[in-house]
Amino acid sequence: PQPSRPASVSPYPRRAPLLAPSPPRSSLQARRRKIFPHRAASSCPEPLSSRRHKLYRNSQNLSSPAAPLPLLPEASWLQFHLGISRDGLYPRSSPAVTRLLRDMRQSRTISADYSQDEKALLGACDCSQVVKPSGVHLKLVLKFQDFGKAMFKPMRQKREEETPEDFFYFVDFQRHNAEIAAFHLDRILDFRRVPPTVGRLINVTKEILEVTKNEVLQSVFFVSPASNVCFFAKCPYMCKTEYAVCGNPHLLEGSLSAFLPSLNLAPRLSIPNPWIRSYSFDGKEEWEVNPLYCNTVREIYPYSNSNRLLNIVDMAIFDFLIGNMDRHHYEMFTKFGDDGFLLHLDNARGFGRHSHDEISILAPLSQCCTIKRTTLLRLQLLAEPEYQLSDVMRESLLQDPLAPVLTEPHLLALDRRLQLVLDAVGKCIDTFGEATVVANDTAQPQSPAAHRAQLGT
């Protein structure tokens, strides 16, 4: 038995009543001033990132709101947007793209923020325009003068490192140099469907931390034990300090991809790829088990009576050359209708394994046995010894500030994969004949309506 206690003594410490009146605020502030005379009346010190941000703004005389910048018609960002047409994102030998690549390399960063899909994960924006938040890759939107914006993807993997064999495609690393190389390859193939992309060394302290107004982004910066400035993403998956990216100590490689026009000005559709993968460890999609799957696709609008299927084959050839298995959606400008070109966006999972050729990426070509004549002629040209794809890519990539962008094994893999594409086309021609396989896309239709009617017949 417990020893008896006086009724006035409780075995538990006394607590103030839940609704007990709190001491006057003035008395609390007086106590704080007495205990911490060197501090302000606030209960906690200002975060380091906020203090650094204020010091930077003061040093740059940015304390007062900046005067609005005029929209200059000659700005490379605007000229790039005005050059988008039914044929591609930019015309061949576009001077606007040359100036845009230069400006993305040299322009001063005036703002940094999370991208829309990462904001959607945090509940900070409308998710209706978001295809699928990645949740595993850190990317930021950097703003420059003259209203220019670019998507920044930092270096996560060294060029000589291959993706481990045990990695599934949907958990693979995303590589900044793959984005750069994809732009150059897309331009060499004359698709012109990848936004202009360039490499740049970014000072993560001066060009991201000290110019961002996003407190969440400020809060994920820290200094590593090696005295390097690091930051990580806010998302549900690989978003911890273990997955941070770090400067050396401040400089960090990354890719910058030019933004497309606003959705308000140039609406886009986001459409699931008919050859989408299962994105599970054991699931299979119909196209992976049914070799006659393309017959079903041909019966579905718009693949039944438009140029769309040929564009899907173009995209599959492009993805096979770079080794990208992550093309779950594609986007199109609504202005150009059903026959518009497909945007080849988000190519960071390319160029992961030079020693492996993923033949399944070519399923649209091998199952549908159709290809544009212009695409086939370009591929045949790049297979010639004097215009070999690896040589043309090597020369093109030397223009980038982060050259060499690709290692030599990746460049040589392009030649090997190109030959595999031509072999697949050759098998189709042997089976169905050239007239059936090779679609003549050199004749321009008089009007979209007439073109659709002709294809329908």
C-alpha positions in Angstrom: 0.0 0.0 0.0 1.1 3.5 -0.7 1.9 5.7 2.2 -0.8 8.2 2.9 -0.2 11.8 1.8 -1.8 14.9 3.2 -4.8 15.9 1.2 -3.2 19.2 0.2 -0.1 17.5 -1.4 -0.4 16.2 -5.0 1.9 13.5 -6.4 2.1 15.5 -9.7 3.7 18.9 -10.2 1.2 21.7 -10.3 0.3 23.2 -13.6 -1.2 26.6 -14.4 -4.9 26.4 -15.5 -5.4 26.2 -19.2 -7.1 29.5 -19.4 -5.0 31.2 -16.7 -4.2 34.9 -17.6 -0.8 35.4 -19.1 1.6 38.0 -17.7 1.3 41.4 -19.4 3.3 41.7 -22.7 5.2 44.7 -21.4 6.5 42.7 -18.4 7.7 39.8 -20.7 9.6 42.3 -22.9 11.1 43.9 -19.9 12.4 40.5 -18.7 13.9 39.7 -22.1 15.6 43.0 -22.2 17.0 42.4 -18.7 18.3 38.9 -19.5 19.3 39.5 -23.1 20.2 43.3 -23.3 21.9 42.8 -26.7 18.9 41.3 -28.4 15.7 42.8 -29.7 12.4 42.1 -28.1 11.7 39.2 -30.4 11.9 35.7 -28.9 14.3 34.2 -31.4 17.2 35.5 -33.5 16.7 36.1 -37.2 17.5 33.2 -39.5 21.0 33.3 -41.1 19.5 33.1 -44.6 17.2 36.1 -43.9 20.1 38.2 -42.6 22.3 37.2 -45.5 19.4 38.1 -47.9 19.0 41.6 -46.3 22.7 42.3 -46.3 22.9 41.4 -50.0 19.9 43.7 -50.8 21.5 46.5 -48.9 24.8 46.1 -50.6 23.2 46.1 -54.0 20.9 49.1 -53.1 17.9 46.8 -53.5 16.1 47.8 -50.3 13.5 49.8 -52.1 11.3 48.3 -54.8 13.0 48.3 -58.2 11.6 50.3 -61.0 9.8 48.2 -63.6 12.0 47.1 -66.5 10.8 48.0 -70.0 10.1 45.2 -72.4 12.7 45.5 -75.1 11.5 44.1 -78.5 15.0 43.1 -79.4 15.4 40.9 -76.2 16.6 37.4 -77.2 13.9 35.8 -75.0 11.1 37.6 -76.8 12.7 37.0 -80.3 12.9 33.3 -79.5 9.2 33.2 -78.6 8.2 35.1 -81.7 10.2 32.6 -83.8 8.1 29.6 -82.8 6.2 28.2 -85.8 4.4 25.2 -87.1 7.8 23.8 -88.2 9.5 23.9 -84.8 10.6 26.0 -81.8 13.0 28.0 -83.9 14.0 28.3 -87.6 17.3 26.8 -88.9 20.3 29.0 -88.2 18.3 31.2 -86.0 20.3 34.3 -84.8 17.8 34.7 -81.9 18.8 31.3 -80.5 22.5 32.1 -80.8 21.9 35.3 -78.8 19.6 33.5 -76.3 22.3 30.9 -75.5 24.8 33.7 -75.0 22.5 35.6 -72.7 21.7 32.5 -70.6 25.4 32.1 -70.1 26.2 35.7 -69.2 23.1 37.5 -67.8 22.9 38.4 -64.2 20.5 36.4 -62.1 17.9 38.6 -60.4 15.6 36.0 -58.9 15.4 32.3 -58.1 12.5 30.2 -57.1 11.1 26.6 -57.2 9.5 25.3 -60.4 5.8 25.0 -60.7 5.7 21.2 -60.1 7.7 21.5 -56.9 5.4 24.3 -55.7 2.4 22.0 -56.5 3.9 19.4 -54.1 4.0 22.1 -51.4 0.4 23.1 -52.2 1.6 26.6 -53.2 0.2 26.7 -56.8 -2.6 25.4 -59.0 -1.8 21.8 -60.0 -4.1 21.8 -63.1 -1.2 22.6 -65.4 1.2 20.2 -63.9 1.8 16.9 -65.7 3.4 14.9 -62.9 5.5 16.4 -60.2 8.9 14.7 -60.2 9.5 14.8 -56.5 13.0 13.4 -56.9 14.9 16.1 -58.8 15.9 19.5 -57.8 15.3 22.2 -60.4 14.9 26.0 -60.0 13.5 28.8 -62.1 16.1 31.5 -62.6 15.0 35.0 -63.8 17.3 37.3 -65.7 17.1 40.8 -67.0 14.7 41.6 -69.9 12.1 39.2 -68.5 14.2 36.1 -69.4 13.6 32.9 -67.5 15.4 29.5 -67.6 15.0 26.2 -65.8 18.2 25.4 -63.8 19.1 21.7 -63.2 22.2 21.3 -61.1 24.8 18.6 -61.5 23.9 15.4 -59.7 26.2 12.9 -61.4 29.7 13.1 -62.9 30.0 12.5 -66.7 32.0 9.3 -66.4 29.5 7.7 -64.1 27.0 5.2 -65.6 23.6 4.6 -64.2 23.8 1.3 -62.1 22.3 -1.7 -63.8 19.9 -2.3 -61.0 18.3 1.1 -61.2 14.7 1.3 -62.6 14.2 4.0 -65.2 11.8 5.9 -62.9 14.3 6.2 -60.1 17.3 7.0 -62.3 19.4 10.1 -61.7 18.7 13.2 -63.7 21.7 14.7 -65.4 22.3 18.3 -66.3 24.7 17.4 -69.2 21.9 15.2 -70.7 19.7 18.2 -71.1 22.5 20.1 -72.9 23.4 17.2 -75.2 19.7 16.5 -76.0 19.3 20.1 -77.3 22.3 19.7 -79.6 21.2 16.3 -80.9 17.7 17.6 -81.5 19.1 20.4 -83.5 21.4 18.2 -85.5 18.4 15.9 -86.3 16.6 19.0 -87.5 13.7 18.4 -85.2 14.1 21.7 -83.3 11.7 20.6 -80.6 13.9 20.9 -77.5 14.1 24.4 -76.0 17.5 26.1 -76.3 19.7 24.7 -73.5 23.2 25.8 -72.3 25.6 24.9 -69.5 26.7 27.4 -66.9 28.7 27.6 -63.7 26.4 29.1 -61.1 27.4 30.7 -57.8 24.7 29.2 -55.6 25.3 31.8 -52.9 25.2 34.9 -54.9 22.9 33.8 -57.8 20.4 31.7 -55.9 20.4 32.2 -52.1 21.0 35.9 -52.0 18.4 36.7 -54.8 15.5 34.4 -53.8 12.5 35.7 -52.0 11.2 32.2 -51.2 11.8 31.5 -47.5 11.4 27.8 -48.1 14.2 27.8 -50.6 16.3 29.9 -48.3 15.8 27.4 -45.5 17.3 24.4 -47.4 20.7 26.0 -47.8 23.5 24.8 -45.4 27.3 24.5 -45.3 28.7 21.0 -45.5 31.5 19.7 -43.3 33.8 20.3 -46.3 32.8 24.0 -46.2 30.8 23.8 -49.4 27.5 25.6 -49.8 24.7 23.0 -50.4 21.0 23.0 -50.8 18.3 20.4 -51.4 14.7 20.2 -52.6 11.4 20.2 -50.7 9.4 17.2 -51.9 8.1 13.8 -50.7 10.9 11.5 -51.8 14.7 12.1 -52.2 14.6 15.5 -50.5 16.9 15.4 -47.5 20.4 16.7 -46.8 21.7 13.3 -48.0 20.5 14.2 -51.5 21.7 17.8 -51.5 23.8 19.3 -54.3 26.9 21.3 -53.3 29.1 23.9 -54.8 32.8 23.9 -54.7 32.6 25.8 -52.4 30.1 28.1 -54.2 30.3 27.2 -57.9 28.1 24.5 -59.2 27.6 23.2 -62.8 24.1 23.1 -64.2 22.0 23.3 -67.3 19.8 26.3 -68.2 16.8 25.6 -70.5 14.9 28.6 -71.9 11.3 28.9 -70.9 8.5 28.6 -73.4 5.9 31.3 -73.7 3.4 31.5 -70.9 0.4 29.1 -71.1 -1.8 32.2 -71.1 -0.2 33.4 -74.4 0.5 30.0 -76.0 -1.6 27.2 -74.5 -0.2 23.7 -74.6 -1.8 20.2 -74.3 -0.2 17.5 -72.2 -1.0 14.1 -73.6 -0.1 10.6 -72.3 2.3 8.8 -74.5 0.6 5.7 -76.1 3.8 3.8 -75.4 4.0 4.9 -71.8 5.8 2.5 -69.4 4.2 1.0 -66.3 6.2 2.9 -63.7 6.0 -0.1 -61.3 8.5 -2.8 -60.4 6.5 -5.6 -62.0 3.7 -4.2 -64.1 3.6 -4.3 -67.9 1.7 -2.2 -70.4 -0.1 -3.6 -73.4 2.5 -2.5 -75.9 5.1 -4.5 -74.0 3.3 -7.8 -74.4 1.3 -7.3 -77.6 3.4 -6.9 -80.8 0.3 -5.8 -82.7 -0.4 -3.0 -80.3 0.1 -0.3 -83.0 -3.0 -1.6 -84.9 -5.1 -0.5 -81.9 -3.4 2.9 -81.7 -4.1 3.5 -85.4 -7.8 3.2 -84.8 -7.8 5.9 -82.1 -8.1 9.6 -82.9 -5.9 11.6 -83.5 -3.4 8.8 -84.4 -5.9 7.6 -87.1 -6.0 10.6 -89.4 -3.1 13.0 -88.7 0.6 13.4 -88.6 0.7 12.5 -84.9 1.9 8.9 -85.2 4.8 9.9 -87.4 5.8 12.5 -84.7 5.6 9.8 -82.1 8.0 7.7 -84.1 10.4 10.8 -84.4 10.2 11.1 -80.6 10.9 7.4 -80.1 14.0 7.6 -82.3 15.3 10.7 -80.5 14.7 8.9 -77.1 16.4 5.8 -78.3 19.5 7.7 -79.4 19.8 9.4 -75.9 18.7 6.3 -74.0 15.6 8.0 -72.4 13.0 5.6 -71.1 11.0 8.2 -69.2 8.8 9.7 -71.9 5.4 9.3 -70.1 3.8 12.4 -71.6 4.3 14.8 -74.5 3.2 18.4 -75.0 1.9 20.3 -78.0 0.9 23.9 -78.8 -2.8 24.0 -79.3 -2.4 26.8 -81.9 -1.0 24.3 -84.5 -3.8 21.8 -84.2 -3.5 18.0 -84.5 -0.6 18.1 -86.9 1.6 20.3 -84.7 5.0 19.1 -83.6 5.6 17.4 -80.3 7.8 19.2 -77.7 10.8 17.1 -76.5 10.9 18.4 -73.0 12.7 17.1 -69.9 15.5 14.9 -71.2 17.6 14.8 -68.1 17.3 11.0 -67.8 19.1 10.5 -71.1 22.7 9.5 -71.6 22.8 7.3 -68.5 24.3 4.1 -69.9 26.5 4.2 -72.9 27.1 0.4 -72.7 23.4 -0.6 -73.1 21.0 0.0 -76.0 17.3 -0.2 -74.8 15.6 -1.5 -77.9 12.2 -1.3 -76.3 12.3 2.5 -76.7 12.0 1.9 -80.5 8.6 0.1 -80.1 6.6 2.8 -82.0 9.0 2.4 -85.0 9.2 -1.4 -85.0 5.5 -2.0 -84.3 4.1 0.7 -86.6 6.7 0.4 -89.3 6.4 4.0 -90.5 8.8 6.9 -90.6 9.0 10.3 -92.2 11.0 10.6 -95.4 12.8 13.7 -94.1 13.7 11.9 -90.8 15.1 8.9 -92.7 17.1 11.0 -95.1 18.7 12.9 -92.2 19.5 9.6 -90.3 21.1 8.2 -93.5 23.2 11.3 -93.9 24.4 11.1 -90.3 25.5 7.5 -90.9 27.9 8.5 -93.7 31.6 8.6 -92.7 32.0 12.3 -93.6 28.9 13.3 -91.6 29.1 10.8 -88.8 26.7 11.6 -85.9 29.4 11.3 -83.2 31.7 13.7 -85.0 28.9 16.3 -85.6 27.8 16.0 -82.0 31.4 16.4 -80.7 31.9 19.5 -82.7 28.6 21.0 -81.7 29.1 20.3 -78.0 32.4 22.1 -78.0 30.5 25.4 -78.3 29.1 24.8 -74.8 30.9 26.4 -71.8 30.9 23.1 -69.9 32.6 21.2 -72.7 33.3 18.3 -72.8 29.6 17.7 -72.2 29.6 13.9 -73.1 32.3 11.4 -72.6 33.7 9.6 -75.7 31.8 6.3 -75.0 28.5 8.2 -75.1 29.4 9.8 -78.4 30.3 6.5 -80.0 27.1 5.0 -78.6 25.2 7.4 -80.8 26.7 5.9 -84.0 25.9 2.4 -82.8 22.3 3.3 -82.0 21.8 5.2 -85.2 22.7 2.0 -87.1 20.2 0.0 -85.0 17.5 2.5 -86.0 18.4 2.2 -89.7 18.3 -1.6 -89.3 14.8 -1.5 -87.8 13.6 0.7 -90.8 15.3 -1.8 -93.2 13.4 -4.7 -91.7 10.1 -2.8 -92.0 10.8 -2.0 -95.7 11.7 -5.7 -96.4 8.4 -6.7 -94.9 5.9 -4.1 -96.1 7.8 -2.2 -98.9 9.2 1.3 -99.0 6.1 2.9 -100.3 4.2 1.7 -97.2 6.8 2.4 -94.6 8.3 5.8 -95.7 5.8 8.6 -95.5 6.3 11.5 -97.8 6.2 14.6 -95.6 7.9 17.0 -97.9 4.7 18.3 -99.5 3.1 21.0 -97.4 -0.7 20.8 -97.1 -2.8 23.8 -98.3 -4.8 24.0 -95.1 -5.2 21.9 -92.0 -8.8 21.0 -92.8 -7.9 19.7 -96.3 -4.9 17.8 -94.9 -7.1 16.0 -92.4 -9.6 15.1 -95.1 -6.9 13.7 -97.4 -5.4 11.6 -94.6 -8.9 10.4 -93.7 -9.4 9.0 -97.2 
